[in-house]
Amino acid sequence: MEKTELQPVLEKAAAERACRIVEIVADDDNNFDVTIDKDGGADLADCEYIHRAVLAAFDRDIEDYALTVGTAGISPEEADELLANEK
């Protein structure tokens, strides 16, 4: 998947949560680390919403990508851990 395909989906989902995309880091293996922020601070629910919007837009089996969404206060790794422990 190309960053140019992912970015509009991220921006739309972020706007729906009153967030903004701070950074999108991609590597050659289609691993995307996204950092978001918003006035008052983004939270785990914002990260989860944006992550789910991407899951709905792209088939992971076809696109073969990994995505983590974090905030300035919550790293992508911490967000993944929090979501895993929430289940």
N, C-alpha and C positions, 0 to 999 in steps of 0.2 A: 504494500500500500504506500502511496506517496503522501507526504506531508500536505501537499496541496489539496488532496482529496479529503483528508481528515480535518483540516483547519476550519472549513465552513461549518461542519457539523459541531465541532467544539465551540465555535463562536456563537452559534445559534443556541445551543444548550446553555452555555454560560450566560448569555443575555437573558434567557428565560428565568434564571436564578439571580439576576442582577449582579452577576459576576463578570470578570474580565479575564482573558487569558494573559498571563504574565510571560510564560515561556513554554515552548514545545521543543523538547530535545528528542531527536530520533537517531538511531544508529543503523548500521547496515543490515541488521537482523530484524528490522521492523519492530523494534522495541521503542515505544513512545512514552516519555515521561512528561506530563503536563502539569504546570503549576498555575493555579488560579488565585484570584483575590477578589475582594469586594469591600465596600465601605462597611466598617464594623467587623470585618474579618469573615472569610469564608469558613464553613465548617464541614464536617464529615458528610452531612446530608447533601451539600452542594457538590462535593466530590463524587458521591454515589450517583446523583442525578445525571451529571455530565458523563460519567462512565457508562451508565445504562443507555444514554442517548446514542453513544458510539456503538455499543453492542447491538442496538436496534437497527442501526444504519449499515453496519458491515458484518458479514458472516466471518467469524474468526477462522473457520475451517478453510474458507476460500482465500481470504486475504492473508492468513497466517501472520498475525500481529499480536503483540502484547501491549497493554495499555495500563499505565498507572496515572492517577490524578491525585495531586496533593495541593496544599495551600502553602502560603508563606509560613504559617504556623504549624502545619502538619506536612511532613515530607511524604512523597509518594509511597515509600516503603512503610511508613507508619500508618498511612491511610489503608494500604492493603492489609496490614496486620489487624487494624481495628475492624475492618469489614469482615475478615476471616473469623475473628473472635465473636462477632455479632451474631453469627448464624447458629 
